[in-house]
Amino acid sequence: MKKIIHDIDPSYSVFYLIFDGRKIGFYLTNKLSKTFYSYLDKGVMVDFEITPKMKTIRKRKFFQVAFFNQIISLNPYRVHYDLFKLRDDMRKVLKTHQYYLFIDFEMTMPGYRDDVFKPEIIQAGYVLSEPNKDIIRENDLYILPKERRTLSRRTKRFLNLEEADFFQKAEPFQVFYDDLKVIIDTYHPKLVVWGKNDLTALRDAYIFHDLPHLTDDHDFIDLLKLHKDYFNLKDDLGLFKAYKTYYQVDYDQAHDAKDDALVTKYVFDAFLSYI
């Protein structure tokens, strides 16, 4: 609905609109309030959707705001938030780049009695492609941890690893680093991840292995965040749930970096087609 705010009450993060001469109240969740309430004031135009949920505040019923489409001050005119423009800008950015590197990492996990623990990348999976096109290059490798010569039981159980097999196949981090450098220097791709964990893991790995950074945060696209922003999702969306939503079939989740990188590509391609 699109209306002009009649009044606000910052004490309860609520605002009021007039419908058929009646004053109707709407409240923001704590998360929405932190992001948007400072923009709300009498005379501001809001375009928003509501949830079926209601809340009683001071013996009065209030409708819960689900999300905002637009928040615009009219005098003077100023656009504080515009979901429609945000979505349009998202489309333009995603269609700007020619190459995308979909990348995922699996990490060491602490033992049940570890008091001090620093997670390390022990598997990297990545696929390079143009949007909605065949894979140009791909790789999947185990990476030797720098500090430990053994894997915790939790790590082996979660990743379904045989320790002897892992250490026989694992390569030094430098091997992964060199391959990533070749890809970046050759194709200049945007790196696509699902959530911030992989971005943080790679940033920490550069420092941990005392190597120059090949990437910074601006080189990454967080596909999870794009989904949350585009579809106004309140909670995080699982990668494999997103895949099922687009393709209407389950993908067997094996906690494997290469599989996760492939699924990230499939979800990216579907998202790009959708928008």
Secondary structure, DSSP 8 states (H G I E B T S, - for coil): -EEE--EEEGGGTEEEEEETTEEEEEE--HHHHHHHGGG--TT-EEEEEEEEEEEEETTEEEEEEEEEEEEEEETTEEEEEEHHHHHHHHHHHHTT-S-EEEEEEEE----TT-SS----EEEEEEEEE-TTS-EEEEEEEEB--SS-SS--HHHHHHHT--HHHHHHH-B-HHHHHHHHHHHHHHH--EEEESSSHHHHHHHHHHHHTT---S--GGGEEEHHHHHHHHHT-SS---HHHHHHHHHSS-------HHHHHHHHHHHHHHHHHH-
